[in-house]
Structure formats: C-alpha cells, structure tokens
Amino acid sequence: MGFYARHILPVLLDAAMSSKPITYQRRKLVPRAEGRVLEIGFGAGHNLPFYDASKVTKLWALEPSLEMRARSKERLKDLPLAIEFLDLPGEEIPLEDKSVDTILITYTLCTIGDVMAALQQMRRVLKPGGVMLFCEHGKAPDASAFRWQQRIEPVWRRIGGGCHLTRAVPELITACGFHISDMDTMYLPGTPRFAGFNYWGSAQPR
C-alpha cells in the first residue's frame, strides 16, 4: 500500500462520504437497522449518528482499512452502542452462519474486489427473516450516462480505491440468493451523473 492509499485516499473518501446528498440517504436508511447488526464497509463511521440505539443490541463494524477506522475516532465518542470491529474484507466475514439480524451496506459494493463472494457471505450470516439494508451507487439507467461511466471507470478505480461505476446493484443482489423487498432509485442531486445514480432499499434471503 503506497503513500496515496495510506494518507490521501482516506481523506478524500471521508470528505466524499460526508456530502449532504449521501448523508441524507443515510438518514433515510440506517434507522431501519435492528437487533444484531453487521455493517459492511464501516469506513470512518458516517452511519453512526443515524442508528436507533434503542433497536440495536450489537453492532459489528467490518472495515479492513486501519486508516479509515482511525478516522472514525471522533464519531465513536460516547457511542450508545455495543460495537465490535472486524478487520477482514467482506469476502471473509468471521461470523457464524445465521447469526445476524440486519446487514447494513452503504457505498461499499462498488469497492469490494469479489463482490459476488462477499454477498454470498452476507447471505450466509444473515438469519432467516433477516434483512439486508443497502444504499449504493452503480450503473446508470440511461445510455449517455452509462457510456460516460464506462469511459471514466478505469481511471476512477485507480484514484477511488477500486470503486466501480458500472455495477448493476439489483442484479448482483438477486444473483446471490436475495429477494429485493423494496427499492428506490434516483440520481443524487449535486453529484456528477456518472457517479450519482443511487439504489437503496432492503433485501431478504430467499
């Protein structure tokens, strides 16, 4: 891991993930988490202010980047949640089968290397009747925006920590044994169209 990945990328990601449109999306989704919660891609802890602590009994925060976890320290102060960090990637979730009530994943599927393996791991640890809450950016529905995504993605992945622009989020989720219960989509206001098409909702294991 080079200087850029250790010192510059975490600052850029922290700033991007703090933007008003993304924060608004978190506010809509995160309070739905309940019970024993596994957050995939905890990052710098941007979801923490939006958990309903009265509904969450345990929070596992999966984040392999020490640099991103270090940036979460301020948000962890006086946290009214029982939290445990997991430092393995999403493809290697170190939890027992059917041990999680809610999985929360926000703006993370784009960066996971083997995203299919990670989603299969999420399905493995989720209880029957459990819920995966997701809020992700991905493949744009109109041809002109999608062409720009394809052009920009090779460079974007290098500067954005492996972030893919063209992943078709619903198709990935359903291909790994989930049924999407509810989903909304839109271009987030104030964001570039090539990176701003958002999918959010919930899915359950089939």
C-alpha positions in Angstrom: 0.0 0.0 0.0 1.5 3.3 -1.1 1.5 6.8 0.2 -1.6 7.8 -1.7 -3.7 4.8 -0.4 -2.5 5.4 3.2 -2.6 9.2 3.5 -4.6 10.8 0.7 -7.3 8.4 -0.2 -8.8 8.1 3.3 -9.1 11.9 3.5 -10.8 12.1 0.1 -13.2 9.2 0.9 -14.1 10.7 4.3 -14.9 14.0 2.7 -16.9 12.4 -0.2 -18.9 10.2 2.2 -19.8 13.3 4.3 -21.5 15.1 1.5 -25.1 16.4 2.1 -26.8 14.1 -0.6 -25.1 11.0 0.8 -25.8 12.0 4.4 -29.5 12.4 3.5 -29.5 8.9 2.1 -28.0 7.5 5.3 -30.6 9.3 7.4 -33.4 7.5 5.4 -32.0 4.0 5.7 -29.8 3.5 8.7 -32.6 3.9 11.4 -34.2 0.7 10.0 -31.4 -1.5 11.3 -32.3 -3.5 14.4 -31.1 -6.4 16.5 -27.6 -7.8 15.9 -26.3 -5.6 13.1 -23.4 -6.2 10.7 -22.2 -3.1 8.9 -20.1 -3.9 5.8 -17.6 -1.2 5.0 -17.8 0.8 8.2 -15.3 3.3 6.8 -15.0 6.4 9.0 -18.3 5.7 10.8 -20.5 8.0 8.9 -23.6 5.9 9.6 -23.2 6.0 13.4 -25.3 9.1 14.1 -28.3 7.6 12.4 -28.6 4.2 14.2 -31.6 3.9 16.5 -29.7 2.7 19.6 -33.0 1.5 21.2 -33.4 -1.1 18.4 -29.7 -2.3 18.1 -28.4 -4.8 20.5 -25.0 -5.4 18.9 -23.0 -3.7 16.1 -20.2 -5.5 14.2 -18.3 -3.0 12.1 -16.4 -4.7 9.3 -13.6 -2.4 8.0 -10.3 -3.8 6.8 -8.7 -0.3 6.4 -6.8 0.8 9.6 -6.6 4.3 8.1 -10.4 4.6 7.7 -11.0 3.2 11.2 -8.6 5.7 12.6 -10.8 8.5 11.1 -13.8 7.2 13.0 -12.5 8.0 16.4 -14.4 11.2 16.9 -17.7 9.6 15.8 -17.1 6.8 18.2 -17.0 9.1 21.3 -19.9 8.5 23.7 -21.4 5.9 21.4 -24.5 4.3 23.0 -24.0 1.0 21.1 -22.1 -2.2 21.8 -19.6 -2.2 18.8 -17.0 -4.8 17.8 -14.6 -4.2 14.9 -13.9 -6.9 12.3 -10.8 -6.2 10.2 -11.2 -8.8 7.5 -12.6 -7.9 4.0 -16.2 -8.5 3.0 -15.3 -11.8 1.3 -14.2 -13.3 4.7 -16.9 -12.4 7.3 -15.7 -14.1 10.5 -19.2 -14.7 12.0 -21.3 -17.8 12.4 -24.0 -18.9 10.0 -27.4 -17.2 10.6 -26.1 -15.0 13.4 -27.1 -11.5 12.1 -30.5 -9.8 12.2 -29.6 -6.9 9.9 -26.8 -6.3 7.4 -26.2 -2.7 6.5 -24.1 -1.8 3.5 -23.7 1.8 2.2 -21.5 2.8 -0.7 -19.3 -0.3 -0.3 -20.4 -2.8 -3.0 -18.6 -0.7 -5.6 -15.1 -1.3 -4.0 -15.3 -4.9 -2.9 -13.0 -7.0 -5.2 -15.0 -10.2 -5.3 -18.4 -8.7 -4.8 -20.3 -11.9 -5.5 -18.3 -13.8 -2.8 -19.0 -11.0 -0.4 -22.7 -11.1 -1.0 -22.8 -14.8 -0.6 -21.0 -14.4 2.8 -23.6 -11.8 3.8 -26.4 -14.3 2.9 -24.6 -17.0 4.9 -24.5 -15.0 8.2 -28.0 -13.4 7.8 -30.7 -15.1 9.8 -33.9 -16.5 8.1 -36.2 -13.5 8.0 -33.3 -11.1 8.5 -32.8 -8.0 6.3 -30.0 -6.6 4.3 -30.3 -2.8 4.0 -28.4 -1.3 1.1 -27.6 2.1 -0.3 -25.2 2.0 -3.3 -24.3 3.9 -6.4 -23.9 2.0 -9.6 -24.9 1.5 -13.3 -26.9 4.4 -14.7 -30.1 3.6 -16.5 -29.7 6.0 -19.4 -27.3 5.2 -22.2 -25.4 8.5 -22.3 -24.6 8.4 -18.6 -23.6 4.7 -18.8 -21.2 5.4 -21.7 -19.5 8.1 -19.6 -19.3 5.6 -16.7 -17.6 3.1 -19.0 -15.1 5.7 -20.2 -14.2 7.0 -16.8 -14.2 3.8 -14.7 -10.6 2.6 -15.4 -9.2 5.9 -14.1 -11.8 6.2 -11.4 -11.0 2.8 -10.0 -7.3 3.8 -9.6 -8.0 7.1 -7.8 -11.1 5.9 -5.9 -9.7 2.9 -4.1 -11.1 0.3 -6.5 -14.5 2.0 -6.9 -16.5 0.6 -9.8 -19.1 2.9 -11.5 -20.9 0.3 -13.6 -22.0 -2.4 -11.2 -25.7 -3.3 -11.6 -26.6 -3.4 -7.9 -30.0 -5.1 -8.1 -28.8 -7.8 -10.4 -25.8 -8.6 -8.1 -28.0 -8.8 -5.0 -30.6 -11.1 -6.6 -27.9 -13.3 -8.2 -26.6 -14.1 -4.7 -29.8 -15.5 -3.3 -31.6 -12.4 -2.1 -35.1 -11.1 -2.9 -35.4 -7.3 -3.0 -38.3 -6.3 -0.8 -38.3 -2.6 -1.6 -36.0 -0.4 -3.6 -35.9 3.2 -4.8 -33.6 4.8 -7.3 -32.6 8.3 -8.5 -29.6 10.5 -9.4 -28.5 12.2 -6.3 -28.7 16.0 -6.6 -25.4 17.8 -6.6 -23.3 14.8 -7.7 -21.9 14.0 -11.1 -24.3 11.8 -13.1 -21.5 9.3 -13.9 -21.2 8.6 -10.1 -24.6 9.7 -8.8 -27.1 7.1 -9.7 -28.3 5.6 -6.4 -30.1 2.4 -5.4 -31.5 2.0 -1.9 -33.8 -0.4 -0.1 -33.9 -3.8 1.5 -33.5 -7.4 0.6 -34.1 -10.8 2.3 -32.5 -14.2 1.7 -34.7 -16.4 -0.5 
